[in-house]
Amino acid sequence: MPDEQPTETGNCYACKREFSYDPKEVTTFLVDLATGLPPGLTAFGTIRPATPEAVQRSVDLPVCPDCVAAAKRAGEAGGLWR
């Protein structure tokens, strides 16, 4: 049908729950598959320059709307978004 949105099913990067999403509209995180973290982020939560190798082996992973909303609420409470 022409009104149907293209959907995929995957697991949320943050909460790991399975959800359906439109690949063109979903929020994603670039994640280094070797570490499970965004390139340039350490296991201690510190930031370092991302290596070209880490970026090359990284993929975009979807984040569910509930986790996006929770992150926005946390950012607003902490003064990140105004």
C-alpha positions as CSV (number, residue, x, y, z in Angstrom):
1,M,0.0,0.0,0.0
2,P,1.3,3.5,-0.7
3,D,0.5,4.9,2.8
4,E,2.6,2.3,4.6
5,Q,5.9,3.4,6.1
6,P,8.9,1.2,5.5
7,T,9.7,-0.4,8.8
8,E,12.5,-2.5,10.2
9,T,12.7,-4.3,13.5
10,G,15.8,-4.0,15.7
11,N,17.0,-3.7,19.2
12,C,17.4,-0.3,20.9
13,Y,21.1,0.6,21.5
14,A,20.3,1.9,25.0
15,C,17.6,-0.4,26.5
16,K,18.0,-3.4,24.2
17,R,14.3,-3.7,23.7
18,E,13.1,-4.8,20.3
19,F,11.1,-2.2,18.4
20,S,9.9,-1.3,14.9
21,Y,11.1,1.8,13.2
22,D,11.3,3.7,9.9
23,P,15.1,3.6,9.0
24,K,14.8,7.1,7.5
25,E,13.4,8.6,10.7
26,V,14.9,6.7,13.6
27,T,17.5,8.3,15.9
28,T,20.8,6.4,15.7
29,F,24.1,6.2,17.5
30,L,27.4,5.5,15.7
31,V,28.8,2.6,17.6
32,D,32.2,0.9,17.3
33,L,31.4,-2.8,17.1
34,A,34.7,-3.8,18.8
35,T,34.0,-1.8,22.0
36,G,30.2,-1.4,21.9
37,L,30.7,2.4,22.5
38,P,30.6,5.4,20.2
39,P,34.0,6.0,18.6
40,G,36.2,8.2,20.8
41,L,34.3,7.3,24.0
42,T,36.2,5.2,26.6
43,A,34.8,2.6,29.0
44,F,35.4,5.2,31.7
45,G,33.2,7.7,30.0
46,T,36.1,10.0,29.0
47,I,36.5,11.3,25.4
48,R,39.5,10.7,23.2
49,P,40.1,11.3,19.5
50,A,38.4,8.6,17.5
51,T,40.8,6.6,15.4
52,P,40.0,6.1,11.7
53,E,39.9,2.4,12.3
54,A,37.3,2.7,15.0
55,V,35.1,4.9,12.8
56,Q,35.5,2.5,9.8
57,R,34.3,-0.5,11.8
58,S,31.4,1.5,13.4
59,V,27.7,1.2,12.4
60,D,24.6,3.2,13.1
61,L,22.4,1.5,15.7
62,P,18.8,2.6,16.4
63,V,17.5,4.1,19.6
64,C,13.9,3.7,20.6
65,P,11.6,6.7,21.1
66,D,11.3,6.0,24.8
67,C,15.0,6.2,25.3
68,V,15.3,9.4,23.2
69,A,12.5,11.0,25.3
70,A,14.3,9.9,28.6
71,A,17.6,11.3,27.4
72,K,15.8,14.6,26.5
73,R,14.2,14.8,29.9
74,A,17.5,14.1,31.6
75,G,19.2,16.7,29.5
76,E,16.6,19.3,30.3
77,A,16.8,18.5,34.1
78,G,20.6,18.9,33.9
79,G,20.5,22.1,31.9
80,L,21.8,20.7,28.6
81,W,18.7,21.7,26.6
82,R,16.8,24.9,27.2
